[in-house]
Structure formats: structure tokens, C-alpha cells
Amino acid sequence: MKNSKLFFGLGNPELKYRNTRHQMGCKVLDAFRIKFKTHLVEHVEGQYDLYAYEHSVDGEKCVDYLCYPLTGMNSAGSVLPELSKKLGIENPEQLIVFYDDIHLEPGCIRVKKMSENHGGHNGVKSVLENFGPGWIACKIGVGSPADKSELLEWVIGQMDFKCYVMLIHTCILFVPLIENFRSYADMTAIQSAFNGMRIVCEDESTCPQSQS
């Protein structure tokens, strides 16, 4: 359908990664699908699961899509060339990508128009390589460890339960963005609505702040 939006949640498909920081992009889509009715449009083994969200804006029927890439984080963007063509995603701002950001404080969210800087995130790098810049980046802050040698375990290892709950609540902050995306006048309006929002962790020792 013309002018459809594609909400793309970065993550890994394996069960062992389900509750990790690196999975927060997918958790945003999960949170939306708990609250709003969607239906599976297409499952392509090893490629993606695609869900449709049918709704109306000012009496006009709209269909937007939620996509979980199944390729693994490092090649998540490889599904976009074919999928974007199939769905008529021609304008970069029709693509909205959710992902974890170690450079952002835990519990914070941020929306920006994506440049060519992937910030060290391999999933974002893959999206840029396969789709180019200009899409809308929706970041979920997960912080980073003081010891940078522990970074890999930080993003793909299990975390404290309190921290996990806090990050899930952070993901929920983005649910209204998917629900009302077509209602925002422009990028500035979206940023004004969401940038600066934060869920506060009750125990900072379990969700330490980003380290410089």
C-alpha cells in the first residue's frame, strides 16, 4: 500500500539472546503487538517475520508493517532491498529502525534522522550498507560497562532482572510512536514528543550509566 511505514526491530533470532540488551529493538515491536492487533503477513525462513498493522487515519485505511529480521544482527539489513521494494518503501523516512544504543544512558530514548555513522553497531551498519542513510533511528539507551573488554558480554549476555524490567518499560515508551506515527507533522515534531523521555532505574548499580 502506498506510503506504508516499515518499523524494523534489530535483534537476534536465537532464543538465547531473547532477554539481552541487544534485543531491545525487537522488544519495541513486541510491546506494540501486545497492545495492538497485528497479523503475520509473511514468514521467510532465515530472513524475516513480517506483520501488518491495519488502522485508519482521518477515515483513511492505512497499512503499516513491523519486521523482525531473522538473519542475525550483523546482516539484518540484508533483507531490506527486496522487502522495501515489495512494500513500496521508496522514501528513507518510511523506514523506522529501533535498536539498542550503548552510548545512551539506560532508560533514555532518542529519535534522529540517520546519517552514515553507525556508531559501532553492526546491525545499524548493515542497514546503512543495504538501504543507505536518511531513515529514522529510534534508540533505546542500554549504557555500557566501565571495562570495555566486557562490552560483548554486556550486549549479548543476560542482565539483572531489575535492569531488564526497566529496559522493557523504556521500549514501551516507543509504542505511541508506532501507533501515531502518521499524525506527526514532521521529524521535529517526533523529536519534540520523544527525545528527553526516560525511565529511571531504581538501582543504578544494576544499570550503570554509560562510561566515557
C-alpha positions in Angstrom: 0.0 0.0 0.0 1.2 3.5 -0.9 3.1 5.4 1.9 3.2 2.4 4.2 5.7 2.6 7.0 8.1 -0.2 7.9 9.0 -0.5 11.6 12.2 -2.5 11.8 13.4 -4.0 15.1 17.0 -5.0 15.3 17.9 -8.1 17.2 19.0 -11.8 17.0 16.5 -14.6 16.3 18.1 -17.2 18.6 16.3 -17.9 21.9 19.5 -17.4 24.0 19.5 -13.7 23.0 15.8 -13.1 23.7 16.3 -11.2 27.0 19.5 -9.3 26.3 20.3 -5.7 25.7 21.0 -6.3 22.1 17.4 -7.4 21.6 15.7 -4.1 22.6 14.8 -3.2 19.1 12.6 -6.3 18.8 11.2 -5.7 22.2 9.7 -2.4 21.0 7.8 -4.3 18.3 6.8 -7.0 20.9 5.4 -4.3 23.2 3.3 -2.8 20.3 1.9 -6.1 19.3 0.8 -6.9 22.8 -1.3 -3.7 22.8 -2.5 -3.5 19.2 -3.8 -6.2 16.8 -1.4 -7.2 14.1 -1.3 -10.3 11.9 1.6 -12.2 10.3 1.8 -11.4 6.6 4.9 -13.4 5.7 7.5 -15.7 7.3 10.6 -16.2 5.2 12.8 -18.8 6.9 16.2 -17.3 7.9 15.1 -13.9 6.5 12.3 -12.2 8.4 8.9 -12.3 10.0 6.6 -9.5 8.7 3.5 -8.3 10.5 0.8 -5.9 9.3 -0.9 -3.2 11.4 -4.1 -2.1 9.8 -5.6 1.1 11.1 -7.2 4.3 9.9 -6.2 7.9 10.0 -8.9 10.6 9.4 -11.1 7.9 8.0 -8.5 6.6 5.5 -7.4 3.0 5.7 -3.7 2.5 6.3 -1.4 -0.5 6.5 2.0 -0.3 8.2 4.4 -3.1 8.8 6.5 -4.5 11.6 9.6 -6.6 10.7 11.8 -8.9 12.7 14.9 -9.8 10.7 15.9 -13.4 11.2 19.4 -13.2 9.6 21.3 -12.4 12.8 22.2 -8.9 13.9 25.3 -8.4 11.8 23.4 -8.9 8.5 19.9 -7.7 9.5 19.9 -5.0 6.7 20.3 -7.6 4.0 16.6 -8.2 3.9 15.8 -4.6 3.2 16.5 -4.2 -0.6 13.9 -6.8 -1.6 11.5 -6.1 1.3 11.4 -2.3 0.8 10.7 -2.8 -2.9 7.9 -5.3 -2.2 6.3 -2.9 0.3 6.8 0.3 -1.7 9.3 1.9 0.8 10.8 4.5 -1.5 11.4 7.4 0.8 14.0 6.7 3.5 11.8 8.2 6.2 9.3 5.4 5.6 11.8 3.2 7.4 11.9 3.5 11.2 14.5 1.3 12.9 14.6 0.5 16.6 17.8 -0.6 18.3 19.9 -0.6 21.4 22.5 2.2 21.9 25.4 1.7 24.3 26.2 5.4 24.0 22.9 6.5 25.5 22.1 6.3 29.2 20.0 3.3 30.3 16.3 4.1 30.2 16.7 7.0 27.7 15.3 7.1 24.2 16.2 9.2 21.3 15.0 9.8 17.7 17.1 11.1 14.9 17.4 11.1 11.2 20.2 8.6 10.4 23.5 9.8 9.0 26.2 7.5 7.7 27.7 7.0 11.2 26.7 3.6 12.6 28.3 4.2 16.0 29.9 0.8 16.1 26.5 -1.0 16.0 26.8 -3.9 13.5 23.1 -4.1 12.9 22.9 -0.4 12.1 25.9 -0.8 9.8 24.1 -3.5 7.9 21.1 -1.3 7.4 23.2 1.5 6.1 25.1 -0.8 3.8 21.9 -2.2 2.3 19.5 0.7 2.5 21.6 3.9 2.8 21.1 6.8 5.3 18.1 9.1 5.9 15.9 6.7 7.7 14.5 7.3 11.2 16.6 5.9 14.0 14.9 5.2 17.3 17.4 4.4 20.0 16.9 2.6 23.3 19.7 3.5 25.8 21.3 0.5 27.4 24.6 2.1 28.7 27.9 0.4 28.7 30.3 -1.3 31.2 33.3 0.5 32.7 35.6 -2.1 31.3 35.3 -2.0 27.5 36.6 -5.6 27.3 33.3 -6.7 28.7 31.2 -4.9 26.1 30.3 -8.0 24.1 29.0 -9.8 27.1 27.2 -6.6 28.1 25.1 -6.5 25.0 24.5 -10.2 24.4 24.7 -11.6 27.9 22.0 -11.9 30.5 21.3 -8.9 32.7 20.0 -8.2 36.2 16.2 -8.7 36.3 15.5 -5.1 37.6 17.5 -3.7 34.7 15.7 -5.9 32.2 12.3 -4.7 33.5 13.5 -1.1 33.3 14.6 -1.5 29.7 11.3 -3.2 28.8 9.5 -0.1 30.2 11.8 2.0 28.1 10.8 0.1 25.0 7.2 0.7 25.8 7.8 4.5 25.5 8.1 4.0 21.8 4.7 2.3 21.4 2.8 5.6 20.8 5.3 6.5 18.1 4.3 3.4 16.1 0.6 4.0 16.9 0.5 7.6 15.9 3.4 8.0 13.5 1.3 9.3 10.7 -0.1 12.1 13.0 3.2 13.8 13.5 3.8 16.8 11.2 7.5 16.3 10.7 10.7 15.0 12.2 10.9 17.9 14.6 7.5 17.1 16.0 8.6 13.5 16.6 11.8 14.5 18.3 9.9 17.0 20.5 7.5 14.3 21.6 10.1 11.6 22.4 13.6 13.0 22.9 14.2 13.5 26.6 11.9 10.8 27.8 13.4 8.4 30.3 12.6 5.5 32.6 14.6 5.8 35.8 16.3 2.6 37.2 15.6 2.2 41.0 19.0 0.6 41.5 21.8 2.3 39.4 24.2 -0.5 40.4 22.3 -2.9 38.2 22.0 -0.4 35.3 25.2 1.7 35.4 25.4 4.9 33.3 27.3 5.0 30.1 31.1 5.3 30.6 33.2 7.7 28.7 
